[in-house]
Amino acid sequence: MSWFLFILLSILTLGGGLGVVMTRNVVHAALLLLVSLVAVAGLYLILLAEFLALVQVLIYGGAIIIVLLFAIMLTRSADYPHISDNRQWPLAAIAALALLGVLSAAFLSRPVEDTQVHNAAFADLGNSLFTRWAIPFEVASLVLLVALIGAIIIARSSGEER
């Protein structure tokens, strides 16, 4: 059963990621990114990493996607009436295939080792998050807030005083 879930979630993850880079609609790309991130959270659940799955859904699936959608909604699309394809996409495809080859070779050259399941306690993770990592967490939230305010300022009409 876990192999079936792994295969299904892997297909959703890769399909969502492929959809993000293949679609022309930015809103569809953000929603496909959400599909991919939620599937990664499901993979974390299969690996018995419940805390990572929770963080993946709350922070990436929730906060980051909402900030992306706000930035998309608040950006003036009239400034960019015609966006054409990038002429360098064949070079990017070759680089992506080369990276796939290197990663596949590295994965296949190393045997998979059986390891023991080690699960950290939520209390230890929470204690570490709110004592040792509290300031970096708040700095990251301020960076997201500044990005949202920047998107609002950029989206203001050009007739307004700045």
N, C-alpha and C positions, 0 to 999 in steps of 0.2 A: 504493500500500500504506500509506503514512504517513497519508493522509487517512482511510482505513478505520480504522486504529488510533486516530487522533485522535477520530473520531466515536464509536467504541466506548468509549474511555476517558472521553470527555465524557459519554456517556449513563450510564456507571457512576458517575462523579463526581456528576452531578446527581441520579441516581436514589438513590444512597446518602445524599446530603444531604437529599433530599425524604423518604426513609424515616426519617431521624433525627427530623425534626420531626413526622412523621405517626404514628409508632408510639406505642403506650401503654406498651410494655414497655421498661424502662430498659436491660436487658441487650441486647435487640435493637437499641436505638438506638446503644449503644456498638459493637456489631458492624457495624452499617450505617455508622457513622462510620469504622470501620477500612476497609471497602470503599471508601468515598469517598477516604480518605487514600492508600490504595495506588494507586487510579486516578490521583490527582494525581501520585504518583511516576512512574507510567507516562507521564503527559504530560510530566514533566520529562525522561524518557529520550528522548521524541520530539524535544524541543527541544535535545538533546545536552548537557544539564546533569546529568551523571552524579553529581556530588557532591551536588547538591540532591536528586536522587532517592534517593540513599543516606541522606542526613540525614532525608528525609521518611519513609522506611521505618523507620529505626532509632529516631528520636526520637519522631515523631508516631505512626507505626504500631505501634511497640513500647512505648516507655516511657509515653507519655501514655495510651494505651488500657489498659495494665496498671494504671496508677494509678487510672483511672476504674473499672475492674472491681473493684479492691480496695476502693475507696470505696463502690461499690454493695454489695459483699458484706458489708462491715463496718458498714453503716448499719442501724439498727433500723427495719425496715419496719413494725413493729407500731405505731409512733408515728404513722403516717400511714395510717390504715385506708381512708379514702375521699378520693381526690383527684378533684375535679370539673374540668370544662373551665373555662377562663378566659373570662369574658364579653366580654373585649376582643379576641377573635380576629378579628372583622370589621375592627376598626381596624388590627390588625396586618397583615391581608391587604391592605387598601388601601394601607398604607405600603409593603409589599413590592412591590406592583404599581407604585406610583409610583416607587420606586427602580429597578425593572426598566425602566420607561419612560425615566428619566433616563440610566441607563447605556447603554441601547440607542441612544438619540439621540446620546450622546457617541461611542459606537463607530461608528455609521453616518455621522456628520458628518466624521470624520477618515479620510482614505485610509490604507490599509496601505502602509507603506514597505518596500521590499526592503532588508534589512540583511545585512551580512556575518556569518558565524558566527564568534564569538569564544569560545574555550574556555579557561578558566583552568586552569593546571596544578594537579594534586593537591598537589604539593610546596609550592607557594605558599599554597594554601588551608590545608594542615596547619600550615605554619609560622605563619601568621597566627592560626589557631585556638588553638594551644598557646603562643603568646607574648603577643599583644595581647589576645586574648579569653578567656584562661584563667580569670581571676577572675570575669567575668560568667557564664561557663559553670558554674563551681562554685557561684555564688550561686543560679543557677536550679536546680541539683540539690539544694541545701539547701532551697529553697522547696518542691520536690516532696516531699522527705523530711518536712518539717514538716507538709505537707498529709496525708500518709499517717499520720503519728503522730496528727494531729488526728482523722482518721477512726477510728482504733483507740480513742482515748479516748472519742469520742462513742458508739461501738458497745458500750462496756462496759455490762454490765447495771446497772440503776438501784439494785440492792441492794448493790453494792460501794461501799466507801469511796473517796472521791476525794481 
